[in-house]
Amino acid sequence: MNLEEYFARTGYKGSLEKQDLETLTDIFQHHIRAVPFENLSIHCGEKITLELEHVYNKIVRRKRGGWCMENNQLLGWVLKCLGYNASFLGAYVFNPHQNAYATIMTHLLVKVVIDDKAYVVDGGFGVSYQMWQPMELVSGKDQPQAPGVFRFTEKNAIWYLEKMRRKQYIPNQNFSNSDLLEKKECRKVYMFNLEPRTVEEFHFQCTYLQTSPDSLFTKKSICTLQTTDGFRALIGWTLTETTYNYKENMDLVEFITLEDEEVEKTLQEKFNITLDRKLVPINVKGFYTI
C-alpha cells in the first residue's frame, strides 16, 4: 500500500507539503469524484470485509468503490499518512421511512483537526447527501456547498447533521413521485458524538448490513458517484443523473430505466467499474432517497 498508487487512482496531482484545509479539500474532492459509494459486492456474491489491505486492494487496485466503512477508512489512512490529525467517529443514520435515527451505529466518518479547528470529512454517504467540502464542526452555522446547505446542530453533546436542498426539476414526469426522490426540502442525515472510534467497532455492523433482510443494503443495489456539477446514481435498474443549480435555486434530476443487458455497460461507462462477478440488481421500494 502506498500513497502514490492511491493518488494515481483518484487523479490528485497537487501539493502534499502542507497539512492545511485547502489541501485537505482538494484531496477529498478527488476521492469522491473517483471512488464510488457502492454496495455491489453484496449483489454479486462477494463478502465485504474491513481489513485495510483488503479495502486498499479493492478501491485502489481493482478500481472499485465501497460504503462508508471502506471509503472513510481508506481516506483516514491517507490523511494520517500525510500527517493530518485524523480520527474516526461513529454515527447513527436517519431513516426517513421510520422518521427516526438508527439504533445501531453504522456510519463511520473522519474528524480532522487543523489549527485547533475540528472538521468532519465524510467520503462515504453518496447521492445528494454527500458533502463536497470538509465541514467545520460548529453548531448552528449554515455551511453552503454545491449540493445544498449543510448544518450541524449540537445538543447535550450529540451532534446532528441536516441538509437543505434546492427545488428539483424532473423532465421525465413518470418519476415525479418516485420513492427515490426526497420529498422534504430539509432532511436529517445522521447524529453522532465525539467519542473516538476504531474500525474494529464496526465489524458486527459490516456483517449485519450485508446479511440482514432488514438492511437497506440487501434491499437495494447502489452505486453513486459525485461529478464536477452533481452526481449520478444507479439504484437497481434506475440511473439518475443530477445537475446541481442548473437554473437559479433548482437542480435538474434525470431518470432512465435500464434493461438488464445495459447495467454492466453503464457501470463501466458512468462509474468506471468492472465487476468480477455477475451483478443481480435489486430495488425493493423503501427509504433510500436522493
Phi and psi in degrees as a GROMACS rama.xvg file:
@    title "Ramachandran Plot"
@    xaxis  label "Phi"
@    yaxis  label "Psi"
@TYPE xy
-147.902  154.731  ASN-2
-67.0036  -35.2664  LEU-3
-59.7477  -40.9711  GLU-4
-67.5697  -39.8799  GLU-5
-62.1638  -46.1626  TYR-6
-69.6592  -28.4398  PHE-7
-65.0414  -35.8494  ALA-8
-65.8396  -40.7215  ARG-9
-91.6765  -13.5214  THR-10
82.9556  10.1411  GLY-11
-77.0072  127.701  TYR-12
-127.139  13.1319  LYS-13
-79.7518  -174.661  GLY-14
-71.4775  148.814  SER-15
-118.893  12.8303  LEU-16
-72.2962  -39.5243  GLU-17
-106.672  138.477  LYS-18
-96.4457  63.7073  GLN-19
-112.542  175.454  ASP-20
-66.1464  -37.5181  LEU-21
-62.8949  -44.0073  GLU-22
-66.9947  -43.5672  THR-23
-56.8496  -45.7852  LEU-24
-62.3763  -42.0166  THR-25
-65.9214  -46.0247  ASP-26
-59.9133  -44.1578  ILE-27
-62.8672  -45.421  PHE-28
-67.0872  -35.2752  GLN-29
-64.4397  -36.5722  HIS-30
-63.6689  -51.4577  HIS-31
-71.5726  -17.3112  ILE-32
-94.8462  -6.38102  ARG-33
-113.132  -32.214  ALA-34
-109.079  113.144  VAL-35
-67.9051  153.027  PRO-36
-87.6038  115.25  PHE-37
-153.644  154.351  GLU-38
-124.688  28.4754  ASN-39
-64.3987  -25.258  LEU-40
-55.0276  -40.4242  SER-41
-59.3667  -33.1401  ILE-42
-103.064  12.0349  HIS-43
-135.506  28.6073  CYS-44
75.8135  23.4118  GLY-45
-108.761  152.452  GLU-46
-97.3904  135.938  LYS-47
-90.9718  122.561  ILE-48
-122.68  160.385  THR-49
-107.568  7.89777  LEU-50
-61.4891  131.498  GLU-51
-57.4542  -41.2725  LEU-52
-63.5772  -38.4349  GLU-53
-65.0997  -44.3373  HIS-54
-61.1424  -44.0789  VAL-55
-60.5403  -48.1382  TYR-56
-62.5786  -40.2071  ASN-57
-64.3659  -50.7318  LYS-58
-81.2539  -43.9059  ILE-59
-83.9612  -48.2485  VAL-60
-89.1473  -36.886  ARG-61
-91.894  -2.60897  ARG-62
56.1062  41.8486  LYS-63
-98.022  -177.344  ARG-64
-113.361  -156.582  GLY-65
-174.201  178.642  GLY-66
-95.2023  -172.291  TRP-67
-56.8175  -39.1397  CYS-68
-68.2408  -21.6818  MET-69
-91.8438  -54.9256  GLU-70
-57.4538  -50.7452  ASN-71
-75.4647  -28.0696  ASN-72
-64.9941  -44.2122  GLN-73
-64.9359  -43.5719  LEU-74
-62.4802  -42.3328  LEU-75
-61.8615  -40.8982  GLY-76
-61.215  -44.9393  TRP-77
-59.8863  -48.0436  VAL-78
-65.3483  -39.3615  LEU-79
-64.9272  -40.0649  LYS-80
-62.6398  -31.0648  CYS-81
-81.8343  -8.03545  LEU-82
100.333  6.74745  GLY-83
-72.8031  150.611  TYR-84
-83.1279  87.8101  ASN-85
-119.926  141.214  ALA-86
-145.79  166.671  SER-87
-100.127  146.184  PHE-88
-123.986  164.1  LEU-89
-123.462  137.283  GLY-90
-125.369  160.556  ALA-91
-112.499  116.855  TYR-92
-79.6488  140.783  VAL-93
-78.2161  134.388  PHE-94
-109.154  103.058  ASN-95
-65.107  -25.8234  PRO-96
-64.6983  -36.981  HIS-97
-101.079  -4.89694  GLN-98
52.8918  45.4842  ASN-99
-156.322  157.249  ALA-100
-80.9931  149.381  TYR-101
-61.301  152.484  ALA-102
-92.1935  -7.8127  THR-103
-111.467  136.156  ILE-104
-77.783  99.4252  MET-105
-111.523  -7.34566  THR-106
-111.339  122.001  HIS-107
-97.4569  131.944  LEU-108
-139.048  171.345  LEU-109
-114.461  135.06  VAL-110
-108.154  133.271  LYS-111
-126.369  132.388  VAL-112
-108.634  123.518  VAL-113
-129.292  122.845  ILE-114
50.9953  45.8126  ASP-115
68.471  8.81096  ASP-116
-107.065  134.783  LYS-117
-96.4866  140.579  ALA-118
-130.907  148.972  TYR-119
-101.069  128.527  VAL-120
-118.806  116.279  VAL-121
-130.52  102.833  ASP-122
-100.608  20.608  GLY-123
-136.434  44.7929  GLY-124
-118.382  -36.7635  PHE-125
80.8136  179.785  GLY-126
41.8744  -144.058  VAL-127
-80.0628  -6.04336  SER-128
-96.1425  5.33803  TYR-129
-78.9496  116.442  GLN-130
-67.6775  149.869  MET-131
-104.571  -13.6356  TRP-132
-135.95  151.455  GLN-133
-55.2657  138.635  PRO-134
-103.083  127.978  MET-135
-64.6874  133.936  GLU-136
-83.3002  80.8504  LEU-137
-138.482  140.084  VAL-138
-85.6644  135.483  SER-139
81.2935  8.14163  GLY-140
-103.09  123.477  LYS-141
-67.3985  131.464  ASP-142
-123.49  88.6731  GLN-143
-68.5212  134.281  PRO-144
-136.21  173.556  GLN-145
-55.558  -40.2816  ALA-146
-70.35  -17.3813  PRO-147
147.98  -162.211  GLY-148
-104.596  118.221  VAL-149
-98.3658  154.136  PHE-150
-154.174  134.585  ARG-151
-95.9075  143.031  PHE-152
-132.578  130.326  THR-153
-109.127  134.594  GLU-154
-146.567  120.888  LYS-155
53.4467  44.3648  ASN-156
69.7249  8.82605  ALA-157
-105.761  131.616  ILE-158
-103.634  138.066  TRP-159
-122.059  134.074  TYR-160
-107.608  132.934  LEU-161
-136.327  160.889  GLU-162
-136.757  136.634  LYS-163
-107.345  127.675  MET-164
-105.002  170.421  ARG-165
-83.3917  176.919  ARG-166
-66.6533  158.689  LYS-167
-121.525  136.761  GLN-168
-110.039  120.887  TYR-169
-116.101  99.4257  ILE-170
-59.0435  -40.16  PRO-171
-86.0159  97.2465  ASN-172
-66.7618  -12.6679  GLN-173
-62.4468  -19.9486  ASN-174
-106.467  7.51335  PHE-175
-63.7055  -24.2606  SER-176
-113.368  22.2674  ASN-177
-58.373  142.307  SER-178
-70.1555  -9.7895  ASP-179
-78.9326  -17.8658  LEU-180
-84.5806  133.03  LEU-181
-76.697  123.527  GLU-182
-82.9352  -30.2928  LYS-183
-86.6327  145.787  LYS-184
-81.8586  -23.9552  GLU-185
-117.434  125.247  CYS-186
-130.481  129.675  ARG-187
-70.8655  142.428  LYS-188
-112.892  -59.4094  VAL-189
-162.152  169.803  TYR-190
-128.959  153.95  MET-191
-159.428  165.294  PHE-192
-118.117  -179.901  ASN-193
-98.2639  16.3659  LEU-194
-69.747  124.251  GLU-195
-61.2929  140.861  PRO-196
-120.479  160.336  ARG-197
-115.67  157.4  THR-198
-61.2959  -32.574  VAL-199
-58.7719  -27.8203  GLU-200
-70.5135  -7.14134  GLU-201
-109.342  5.822  PHE-202
-65.0468  -42.8568  HIS-203
-61.1917  -45.6844  PHE-204
-62.3576  -38.5632  GLN-205
-61.1526  -42.1698  CYS-206
-70.2466  -44.6369  THR-207
-59.4774  -47.3301  TYR-208
-65.8402  -25.3402  LEU-209
-100.165  0.750717  GLN-210
-125.865  -27.8364  THR-211
-73.5168  134.69  SER-212
-66.1445  -14.7441  PRO-213
-87.1018  -7.87108  ASP-214
-77.9245  137.361  SER-215
-54.7374  -36.9911  LEU-216
-76.6936  -17.5091  PHE-217
-86.9619  -15.899  THR-218
-92.2219  -17.4928  LYS-219
-140.451  134.972  LYS-220
-89.2123  126.203  SER-221
-130.066  132.741  ILE-222
-144.391  118.191  CYS-223
-132.93  147.813  THR-224
-144.511  133.672  LEU-225
-76.7874  145.796  GLN-226
-117.494  -174.573  THR-227
-73.0614  -20.0526  THR-228
-131.725  13.7991  ASP-229
171.499  -135.883  GLY-230
-156.539  162.102  PHE-231
-125.498  151.773  ARG-232
-145.58  136.697  ALA-233
-115.827  110.14  LEU-234
-120.725  111.643  ILE-235
63.2683  -121.593  GLY-236
-103.926  5.81334  TRP-237
-99.2297  117.829  THR-238
-97.3404  125.771  LEU-239
-117.052  135.455  THR-240
-126.494  119.559  GLU-241
-112.131  132.602  THR-242
-113.059  118.911  THR-243
-74.0807  135.184  TYR-244
53.5547  42.1191  ASN-245
-70.3512  -25.1638  TYR-246
-128.554  168.306  LYS-247
-56.4814  119.041  GLU-248
56.7932  35.8202  ASN-249
-146.498  133.473  MET-250
-100.376  144.262  ASP-251
-93.9844  125.596  LEU-252
-122.845  112.402  VAL-253
-111.116  132.604  GLU-254
-115.5  142.756  PHE-255
-138.8  137.681  ILE-256
-97.4862  123.982  THR-257
-92.4638  153.143  LEU-258
-84.7053  160.601  GLU-259
-51.9278  -43.8844  ASP-260
-72.3974  -10.6551  GLU-261
-91.9686  -14.5185  GLU-262
-64.2341  -49.8558  VAL-263
-61.4734  -43.7034  GLU-264
-64.3976  -39.3609  LYS-265
-65.1879  -40.2324  THR-266
-60.7174  -38.2688  LEU-267
-71.4491  -45.7305  GLN-268
-78.9474  -37.3162  GLU-269
-95.3017  -25.092  LYS-270
-125.034  -2.41611  PHE-271
57.9905  37.147  ASN-272
-114.802  128.85  ILE-273
-119.646  119.543  THR-274
-87.7716  147.628  LEU-275
-80.6083  -25.6975  ASP-276
-124.47  165.523  ARG-277
-71.717  127.458  LYS-278
-84.5368  136.733  LEU-279
-110.755  97.8074  VAL-280
-62.5797  150.499  PRO-281
-151.729  144.705  ILE-282
-151.94  82.7337  ASN-283
-75.3071  127.44  VAL-284
-57.7649  136.701  LYS-285
-177.478  -133.529  GLY-286
-113.138  15.4804  PHE-287
-88.5469  118.083  TYR-288
-124.683  157.24  THR-289
